[in-house]
Amino acid sequence: MNRGLIFDSPFLLGFEHTRNLVERAAKAAAESYPPYNVEDLGDGGLRITLAVAGFAPDQLQVTVEDRQLVIAGRRDGAPGKTDEAFLHRGIAARGFIRSFVLADGMVVDDATLEHGLLHIDLARPEPEKKVQTIPIRTGRQ
């Protein structure tokens, strides 16, 4: 079944943004580097941990835009530098961009780099409860 057909139903009005979120999430799921974990911290909190061995804090960037968390790592390698000293190179030395689509209300609380692991703590504060009363007009004015 095509995912687009679900959101093309005439009963689901105004869900274009949701369709875009699903497409972004599918694209993000196809990424495989760097490896990561997602932990449930309880009380609506989550922790995303990425394995970023060899990256310094100034080579990493964490941003949130339009409910999308983007973690980027940039290597500052000298052009033309050779790897002649390596007999085996199994640790990745490439940059990356890893993204996650956040639910409404999710906020990034903290980002910590520790022992080659980047921890990003997310929280979902309780939304303010509000009731909106809609006035009813009659057809005759």
Buried (B, 14 or more C-beta within 10 A) or exposed (E): EEEEEEBEEEEEEEBEEEBEBBEBEEEBEEEEBBEBEEEEEEEBBBBBBBBBEEBEEEBBEBEBEEBBBBBBBBEEEEEEEEEEEEEEEEEBEEBBEBBBBBEEEBEBBEBEBEEEBBBBBBBBEEEEEEEEEEEEEEEEE
